């Protein structure tokens, strides 16, 4: 059985996320998604999610391409995960190109998929903020209602 793993936050799930999950699953028989925990997102990535870890996990588990969702709690766990889950292929978006090539030393194939260009979580959050400001929403207090950052 060929095992594939990918990592991410997967907040405000959209069809770009589905594209990467579908393409990752096409590379093997079993897809593992390492989902960034809320603590890891805040401490290491400096971003707050709209949906909490449990909600994001349930969304991913409902997708037919995903076989297993595990927590991503630190940057360093990738090597351990490759061995613990007997991974053959490591997949990330091409915004991480060459950043994980060192994992090839662990005997896995490293694949970078191009992002779906017309959609991103960051763009969705920016669009929502703009809509809230334009509508004079009471929820919008002059700051960004939806925190934006570099994410897929």
C-alpha positions as CSV (number, residue, x, y, z in Angstrom):
1,X,0.0,0.0,0.0
2,X,1.4,3.4,-1.0
3,X,1.0,6.0,1.7
4,X,1.0,9.8,1.1
5,X,1.1,12.6,3.6
6,X,0.4,16.3,3.4
7,X,0.4,19.1,6.0
8,X,-1.7,22.2,6.5
9,X,-4.1,24.3,8.4
10,X,-7.2,23.8,6.1
11,X,-9.1,26.7,7.6
12,X,-12.1,28.0,5.6
13,X,-12.0,24.8,3.5
14,X,-12.3,25.6,-0.2
15,X,-11.9,23.9,-3.6
16,X,-8.2,24.7,-3.7
17,X,-7.8,22.5,-0.6
18,X,-9.9,19.8,-2.3
19,X,-7.7,19.9,-5.4
20,X,-4.5,19.3,-3.4
21,X,-6.2,16.5,-1.4
22,X,-7.5,14.9,-4.6
23,X,-4.2,15.1,-6.3
24,X,-2.3,13.8,-3.3
25,X,-4.7,10.8,-3.0
26,X,-4.0,10.0,-6.7
27,X,-0.4,9.4,-5.8
28,X,-1.2,6.6,-3.5
29,X,-3.7,4.3,-1.8
30,X,-3.8,6.0,1.7
31,X,-3.8,9.7,2.4
32,X,-2.7,11.1,5.8
33,X,-3.4,14.7,6.5
34,X,-1.3,16.3,9.3
35,X,-3.6,19.1,10.5
36,X,-2.0,22.1,12.3
37,X,-3.3,22.4,15.8
38,X,-4.6,25.7,17.1
39,X,-1.6,26.1,19.4
40,X,0.9,25.4,16.6
41,X,-0.9,27.9,14.3
42,X,-0.8,30.6,17.0
43,X,2.7,30.0,18.4
44,X,4.6,29.1,15.3
45,X,2.6,30.5,12.3
46,X,1.1,33.5,14.2
47,X,-2.4,33.0,12.8
48,X,-5.7,32.4,14.4
49,X,-8.2,30.1,12.6
50,X,-11.8,30.7,12.1
51,X,-12.6,27.0,12.8
52,X,-10.9,25.3,15.7
53,X,-8.9,22.1,15.3
54,X,-11.7,19.8,16.1
55,X,-14.0,21.4,13.5
56,X,-11.3,21.4,10.9
57,X,-10.5,17.8,11.6
58,X,-14.2,16.8,11.2
59,X,-14.4,18.6,7.9
60,X,-11.3,16.8,6.6
61,X,-12.5,13.4,7.8
62,X,-15.7,13.9,5.8
63,X,-13.7,14.2,2.5
64,X,-13.5,10.9,0.6
65,X,-9.8,11.4,-0.3
66,X,-8.7,11.6,3.3
67,X,-8.0,8.3,5.1
68,X,-6.5,9.6,8.4
69,X,-6.1,13.0,10.1
70,X,-3.3,13.5,12.6
71,X,-2.3,16.6,14.6
72,X,0.6,18.7,13.5
73,X,2.1,20.2,16.6
74,X,5.6,21.2,15.6
75,X,7.7,21.8,12.5
76,X,10.1,19.0,13.5
77,X,7.6,16.1,13.5
78,X,7.7,15.5,9.8
79,X,10.7,13.1,9.9
80,X,9.0,11.2,12.7
81,X,5.7,11.0,10.9
82,X,7.3,9.6,7.8
83,X,8.7,6.7,9.8
84,X,5.7,6.2,12.1
85,X,3.2,6.1,9.3
86,X,5.4,4.4,6.7
87,X,5.0,7.2,4.2
88,X,6.1,6.8,0.6
89,X,5.3,10.3,-0.7
90,X,5.3,13.7,1.0
91,X,3.1,16.4,-0.7
92,X,3.0,20.2,-0.2
93,X,1.9,23.2,-2.2
94,X,4.5,24.8,-4.4
95,X,4.7,27.8,-2.2
96,X,7.0,25.5,-0.1
97,X,9.1,24.4,-3.1
98,X,12.5,23.0,-2.1
99,X,11.8,23.6,1.6
100,X,11.3,19.9,2.3
101,X,13.7,18.4,-0.2
102,X,15.8,17.2,2.7
103,X,13.1,14.6,3.4
104,X,14.2,12.7,0.3
105,X,17.1,11.6,2.5
106,X,14.5,9.6,4.5
107,X,13.7,7.6,1.4
108,X,10.4,9.3,0.4
109,X,9.4,11.1,-2.7
110,X,8.8,14.8,-2.2
111,X,6.1,16.4,-4.5
112,X,5.1,20.0,-4.7
113,X,1.7,20.8,-6.3
114,X,0.9,24.1,-7.8
115,X,-1.7,26.0,-5.8
116,X,-5.1,26.6,-7.3
117,X,-4.5,30.2,-8.5
118,X,-7.9,31.7,-8.2
119,X,-8.6,30.8,-4.6
120,X,-6.9,31.0,-1.2
121,X,-7.9,31.3,2.4
122,X,-6.1,34.6,2.6
123,X,-8.1,36.0,-0.3
124,X,-11.4,34.7,1.1
125,X,-10.6,36.4,4.4
126,X,-9.6,39.7,2.7
127,X,-12.8,39.6,0.6
128,X,-15.0,39.0,3.7
129,X,-13.2,41.9,5.5
130,X,-13.9,44.2,2.6
131,X,-17.6,43.1,2.4
132,X,-18.0,43.7,6.2
133,X,-16.4,47.1,6.0
134,X,-18.5,48.1,3.0
135,X,-21.7,47.0,4.7
136,X,-20.8,48.8,7.9
137,X,-21.1,45.6,9.8
138,X,-21.4,46.0,13.6
139,X,-19.1,43.0,13.8
140,X,-16.3,44.9,12.1
141,X,-14.6,47.2,14.7
142,X,-12.1,48.9,12.4
143,X,-9.6,46.1,12.6
144,X,-9.5,43.0,10.5
145,X,-12.5,40.9,11.4
146,X,-11.0,37.9,9.8
147,X,-7.2,37.7,10.4
148,X,-5.4,37.5,7.2
149,X,-1.9,36.0,6.6
150,X,-0.1,33.8,4.1
151,X,-2.0,30.6,3.9
152,X,-3.6,28.4,1.3
